[in-house]
Amino acid sequence: MEIKHVVIAGSVPARSERLSFAQLQELTGLHPTVVGELIELGWISPERTTAETYLFRSRDVYRLRKLDRIQRDFELPLLGASIVVDLLERIEYLEGKVNELNKLL
């Protein structure tokens, strides 16, 4: 007897661009309490599902990795490292704006 698998179009869920808490931990290596503190500070703002779980963006992974690296390299407390990351992102944004304005000249 031959068994065939039938996949009905539209029955396979689309791949989500959001990451679960477990996936975030796996990708960043950060302890759950650290991530919880950053959520409480409002430094990262994950979406909440109806099941009261968090969903994170890939941008959060990038920011958390940068935060962890800066915290370890410069031996900074969590809050200090988060301020440094915020300032670096602000500098990057402003440099982009300066480049846009220079192109207009």
Secondary structure, DSSP 8 states (H G I E B T S, - for coil): --------TT-S----S-EEHHHHHHHH---HHHHHHHHHHTSS--EE-TTS-EEE-HHHHHHHHHHHHHHHHHT--HHHHHHHHHHHHHHHHHHHHHHHHHHH-
